[in-house]
Amino acid sequence: MVWLATLPPAAVYAVLALLAAIENVVPPVPSDAAVALGAFLSVRGLTTPLGVFAVTWVANLAGAAAVYFIARRYGRRLFATRTGRRLLAPRSLAIIEREYLRFGVAGIFISRFLPGIRAVVPPFAGLVGLSALRTLVPMGVASAIWYGGITILGTVIGSEWERINRIILGINRTLAVVAVVLIAAGVIWYLRARRRRQQERVWHATRDALEPGTPSFLEGSEIAEGSARQAAALLVLELAYADTALTEADRDLVAAHLRDRWELDSQGAPSPEPEHERQTRFAEYAGRLRGRFGQNQRLALVERMWTVAFSDGAIGHHEERLMHLAGELLGLGKEDLIEIRTRLQTPREP
C-alpha cells in the first residue's frame, strides 16, 4: 500500500473509497490497512483525517447498502446455485442469525465487527427481509466506529512516527525471530490438521451431513434441501472410497455419478484402509454419533443417502454394500435399513 503515497490527493481518496466499498463483496481486500495508511499520510499533508474517515465510511456504507438491496431482491436465487453457496457460506449465515436472534438489531451491529463474518451481514439482512432502517443504521454506526478508530490510530502513529521508528528498529530482530517461529508452528499445525482431516474424511463428511449449519430461515426450503442432499451424496462417496470390498473401477463409477449429479468438488480418492482398521474406526465413529445425534436424525440421513445415490438405479448394484456401511457407521441395525429401503421403494398412492 506504500504506493498510495505517490498518488495525488484525489487519487488517494478514490482508491480508499473503492477499497472500502468492495470489501463488502471481496472480504480479503485490505481496506483497513489502506485507511490506516491514508490517515498516516495526513501527517504529510497529503490527506486529512476527516477526509479519510468521511470517504471510507460513506463508501463502505454505500457498498453494504448495494449488497443488501441486491440480496433482498435476488439473493435466494443466487444462494440456490453452487457459486452462491460458496460466496455466502451457510455456516457464516448461521453465525449471524444466532447473533441476531440473541441480540436483535444489536446482533447486526456486533457481527459487523467480526473478521470474516462482517461481509456476510448485508446479504444476510437482505435474505431474511430485514428493513433498510434496521439494517443500515446499525451497520452505519459500526462502520463509523471501526473506520473512525483506524483513522485516529493512523493519525497518532503518523505524528509519533520518528519515536516509534526508533523503538521498532530496536526490537526488529526479536520480532523477526518470533515471526519465524510462529510461521513455522502455523505451518506444522496446518499440515497436521490437514493430514488428520484427510484421515478422518468419513467422519467430517458424516458430521457435515448431519449438521450442515443451515440457518433456520432457510430450513425446509429448496435451498436447504439441496445443500443437505449434496452433503449426503458426499458421504456416500466417502463410504465408497473407504470400502475395501469395492474395486477401483467400482469406486470410480460411484464417484463419477455422484460428482456429475450433485456437482461435488473434485478431490483425490484416498486409499482404503485395511478392513479391520476400517471396522475399528467406524465403531468409534458410531459411538460418537450415537452420543451426539438422535436415532431419528441418523435414520433421516440414511434415507437421504438412499435418495441421492440409489433411487435412479445408476449405481444400484452397489446399494446393498454401501447401505450396510452407512448402517455400520451410524450405529443402525439391518432391520432399520431394510425398513427405510422398503418404504422408499414402495410406490405412493395418488
Beta strands, then each sheet from edge to edge (+ up, - down):
end
